[in-house]
Amino acid sequence: VGESNPLGKGKAHYLMKPVTGALLMGAVYRRFSNGLFSCAVVTRPPVEGFSQYHEKSIPCFLPHNAHAINAWLAADTQGSLNNEVEYIMNNPRIYTDLEVTRVKTFK
């Protein structure tokens, strides 16, 4: 994951990767009538300690357990969140340790 924060006249850029395992992020998608897809990562307010890397928001990180992942992926035809997803959305946190490296650019 790449994040950046204002620093003087420019920005400080950071590359983040999990120390072990995967970094799971919640996203939503839509399939269009032409067969193409669009997706967006869901974001939440930053958690304590993350604001130094990105002050506005963080991705909605998901816990590493099958119940939470299945709840996130479950089709919702009623337009409401199930309890597990609602809890994840209302209690943003990072579920894995991150290795953070300051980089010059993401290119």
Secondary structure, 3 states (H helix, E strand, C coil): CEEEEEECCEEEEEEEEECCCCCCECEEEEECCCCCEEEEECEECCCCCCCCCCCCCEECECCCCHHHHHHHHCCCCCCCCCHHHHHHHHCCCCCCCEEEEEECCCC
